[in-house]
Amino acid sequence: MARWGMTIDLDRCTGCGNCMAACHQENNLAAVGAAETQENRAFHWLRVLREVSGEEANLEVTYKPVLCVQCDNPPCVRVCPVHATYRNEEGIVGQVYSRCIGCRYCMAACPYNAKVFNWYEPEWPGDLQRKANPDVSLRPKGVVEKCTFCHHRVIRAREQARAEEREIRDGEVTTACAESCPAQAIVFGDLDDPDSRVSRLARSPRAYRPHADLGTRPKVVYLAQQE
Amino acid sequence: MSDEASHETRPAHGLDAVDVSDLLRSVERPGSGFRVATTLLLLVLLGAWVIFGRQLLYGLGVTGLNQPVAWGFYIVNFVIFIGISHAGTLISAILRLSNAEWRRPITRMAEVITVVVLGIGGFHPVLDLGRPDRMLNIFSAGRLQSPLLWDVSAITAYFMASTVYLYIPLIPDIALLRDRGARPQWLYKFMAWGWRDTPRQRKVLERAVSILMVLVIPIAVSVHTVISYIFAMTLQPGWHSTIFGPYFVVGAIFSGIAALMMVMIVLRKVFRLERYLKQIHFDNLSKLLLIMSLFWFYFTFSEFLTAFFGNEPSEMRVFFYKFSGPYAPWFWGMVVCNFLIPVVVLSFRRLRTISGIFIASTAVVIGMWLERLNIVVPSLANPRLPYPSGFYVPSLVEWAMFVGGIATFMLGFVLFARFFPLISVWELQEGREQAVRETMERVESYLPDPRPRES
């Protein structure tokens, strides 16, 4: 059984935002519009945060893509009153949209601020509705949702591998954000396979896990910026 | 002193007919004020629900909640209302248990507060749900490991226990109303449960009350402890603290006593109960309030000093958000309302008048509401780095439901006063008949035993 994980190389990230756009398209994320975004209700499973440092004449901006870190010990799962969020056997933290009662306790408990809530009936303006990805279910108003590590892609790859009576090969399945990254900063794969690319990167001396001190055991590993 | 003196000049047998009809006036001769008050409060409530209809129609987007401040007024009001509910049953049970004779005219009102406010508070998490239609999932798919389920269990148990605890000592008074022909007769006939005041019935009643008062204390303590656990069981800065259980219980009793005194002062004025709710009752409750204020300060000081001295970045971000940041007015307002005003007013006999006590109690209720706000919002608004700070401005819908909650509280009291006596008639009567003798016997039992006669 695989244990899916991800590395994000902050030296490679250019802050282009392709991963955000790809994630929106892949996972049928609703468009909340500019007014709602002003109200702090921007709706992303993956965000690129900017960190500004330095003096005015010599500003330095660094970028950091943040998403659900798929904890092996997830605080959100522990507090859910109705089993609507769970960690599956491959380590992906999922959300049952049809059971969630919208209490937002998981959002309050998540140290990574990774979950988002459907404040209104979601909308897909223009032809977004027609272009929806059929592999990913649409979410109704009033429920919490989150990054699934493109779980539908994992399922598809697993079915394929089973049909061909083999294991999933490293690099065979990847997430939409990793696929779309022009700098190849994001790598997805099996952390339990010591030879996989993601495992090798996660062993790098630059690797760190966000807020590892909280004991959440995240499976998104950052490679620290050196330049 | 004055109690004993007046006792000697009065006949020792029970309340006279004037006293009883005085206490039952709100039921037997309600007057037009009752209709006016009910209509006004129902209109306010109706308005609140109409505005709330927007939330049912469009979703939680009509509130001021956002990312990362996913909880706001609904949860703040949930905590404060449930806290105030500790006025009642807990205080009444402790006073009964410790044989505090001055409790007699107070316990009924305290118990009514509990039941009414618990109903309001317990409903608040439902207002906060994104999918109230799926509310019953907590029974069909409930996870007992979730602190929210602990809450559901504790509040349900407390609501059951305190409703029974209000009802059982009410039975003799309902029977009294039945016998005096109060209308609607069917209501009193049904609710009196065939009470004929036989010695056996009295014995059973007293036994039931003593069992309930012992039972209700641990339940009440568990309720607010478990509410604090909703916050304390997460890893969030400002919430993840072992002190939260007792801190919330102390705050709950604190706000409960203050609300009780506010209610007592208002009802005393409205129903002219000055002869029953005397300065001595307010004096004794004020001392309790003063002690709780000092307790509150001690807990708050310990909590914030620990966070400050530890100097952990994520904790400090929340700390300074309250101490000198955007929430500074609410934080310092809380300190003034919960500590400075009550301590100054209640410490000096000259300031401890009825109006002084009313001001101090109001300050405490406002201050405790601010404390709940200071707990819920700043921790959510300041997630761990690198996430930016959030903001929270409550919307019209949230304010409307706040006003609606207060209107429901008042409506509960108006309706209760219309149908049941606000002061326990039979317990006062019992006080007149037996308590003086019992108290004297008790005091004698405290005194050193007489020397055995030398033979």
Interface residues (C-beta under 8 A of the other chain):
Chain A: E36 E39 N40 R41 A42 L49 E51 K64 V66 P75 R78 V79 C80 P81 V82 H83 A84 R99 C100 I101 G102 C103 R104 Y105 M107 A108 A109 P111 Y112 N113 V116 F117 N118 W119 Y120 E121 K141 G142 V143 V144 H211 L214 T216
Chain B: Y58 G59 L60 G61 L65 N66 Q67 P68 V69 A70 W71 P125 D128 L129 G130 R131 P132 R134 M135 N137 I138 A141 G142 R143 Q145 S146 P147 L148 L149 V152 I230 M233 T234 L235 Q236 L380 P383 R384 P386 Y387 P388 G390 F391
